[in-house]
Amino acid sequence: MAAGYKASGKEESKAYVQSWKTTFPDMLGQCNNRIESGNTMVEECSWTGTNTGEITAPDGSKIPPTGKTVNIKNCFIYEFENGKIKSMTNYLDMMGMMGQLGLAG
């Protein structure tokens, strides 16, 4: 099941990416496909990283690091306005990732 998160503007987008870097400091990604049309760009990506930072749950609580490595795929949808990021939406299989971390399923 894919979960989506939408960030509005440059600062929210940067904060969202930084939260992932805090949770998975060694995470490496690869863009497998990129499509651009007008003011929209879509990227399909693959990521691998080790959970050595706290995970912030939707309710704001903190889940301790598991030390486990995940391999995930996601899809980013970017919208631009006047050459600047207007929004970024990230769709990923959150339950699959949580299962790899031993936190679900």
C-alpha positions as CSV (number, residue, x, y, z in Angstrom):
1,M,0.0,0.0,0.0
2,A,1.5,3.3,-1.0
3,A,1.4,6.2,1.4
4,G,1.8,9.8,0.2
5,Y,3.2,12.9,1.7
6,K,3.0,16.3,0.1
7,A,5.3,19.2,1.0
8,S,4.6,22.7,-0.2
9,G,7.5,24.9,-1.3
10,K,11.2,24.7,-0.9
11,E,11.5,24.8,2.9
12,E,8.9,22.1,3.5
13,S,10.5,19.9,0.8
14,K,14.0,20.4,2.4
15,A,12.7,19.6,5.9
16,Y,11.0,16.4,4.6
17,V,14.2,15.2,2.9
18,Q,16.3,16.1,6.0
19,S,14.0,13.9,8.1
20,W,14.8,10.9,5.9
21,K,18.5,11.7,6.1
22,T,18.3,11.8,9.9
23,T,16.5,8.4,10.1
24,F,18.7,6.7,7.4
25,P,22.0,8.7,7.4
26,D,23.7,6.3,4.9
27,M,20.7,6.2,2.5
28,L,21.6,6.1,-1.1
29,G,19.2,6.5,-3.9
30,Q,19.0,6.1,-7.7
31,C,16.6,7.7,-10.1
32,N,15.4,4.9,-12.4
33,N,13.1,6.9,-14.6
34,R,12.3,10.6,-15.0
35,I,9.5,12.2,-16.9
36,E,9.0,15.9,-17.4
37,S,6.0,17.7,-18.8
38,G,5.3,21.4,-18.5
39,N,5.7,22.4,-14.8
40,T,5.6,18.8,-13.6
41,M,8.4,16.2,-13.1
42,V,7.9,12.6,-12.0
43,E,10.8,10.4,-10.7
44,E,10.8,6.7,-10.0
45,C,13.6,5.9,-7.5
46,S,15.2,3.1,-5.6
47,W,16.7,3.6,-2.1
48,T,18.7,1.6,0.4
49,G,19.7,2.6,3.9
50,T,20.2,1.6,7.5
51,N,17.9,2.8,10.2
52,T,20.2,4.3,12.7
53,G,18.1,7.4,13.6
54,E,14.7,7.7,15.3
55,I,11.6,7.4,13.2
56,T,9.0,10.0,13.8
57,A,5.5,8.4,13.8
58,P,2.5,10.3,12.4
59,D,1.4,11.1,15.9
60,G,4.8,12.7,16.7
61,S,6.0,9.9,18.9
62,K,9.5,8.6,18.3
63,I,10.4,5.0,17.4
64,P,14.0,4.0,18.3
65,P,16.4,2.9,15.6
66,T,16.3,-0.7,14.5
67,G,19.7,-1.0,12.9
68,K,18.1,-2.8,10.0
69,T,18.6,-2.0,6.3
70,V,15.7,-1.3,4.0
71,N,15.4,-1.4,0.2
72,I,12.5,0.7,-1.0
73,K,11.1,2.2,-4.2
74,N,9.2,5.4,-4.4
75,C,7.7,7.9,-6.8
76,F,8.2,11.7,-6.5
77,I,5.9,14.2,-8.2
78,Y,7.3,17.7,-8.3
79,E,5.4,20.8,-9.3
80,F,7.3,23.9,-10.3
81,E,6.3,27.6,-10.6
82,N,8.5,30.3,-12.0
83,G,11.4,27.9,-12.0
84,K,11.0,27.1,-8.2
85,I,9.6,24.1,-6.5
86,K,5.9,24.6,-5.7
87,S,5.3,21.2,-4.2
88,M,6.7,17.7,-3.8
89,T,4.7,14.6,-3.3
90,N,6.3,11.3,-2.3
91,Y,4.5,8.0,-2.7
92,L,6.1,4.9,-1.2
93,D,5.2,1.5,0.3
94,M,5.4,2.5,4.0
95,M,4.1,-0.8,5.3
96,G,6.7,-2.7,3.2
97,M,9.4,-0.5,4.7
98,M,8.1,-1.0,8.2
99,G,8.0,-4.7,7.7
100,Q,11.7,-4.7,6.6
101,L,12.4,-2.8,9.9
102,G,10.6,-5.4,11.9
103,L,7.9,-2.9,13.0
104,A,4.9,-4.3,11.1
105,G,3.6,-7.5,9.6
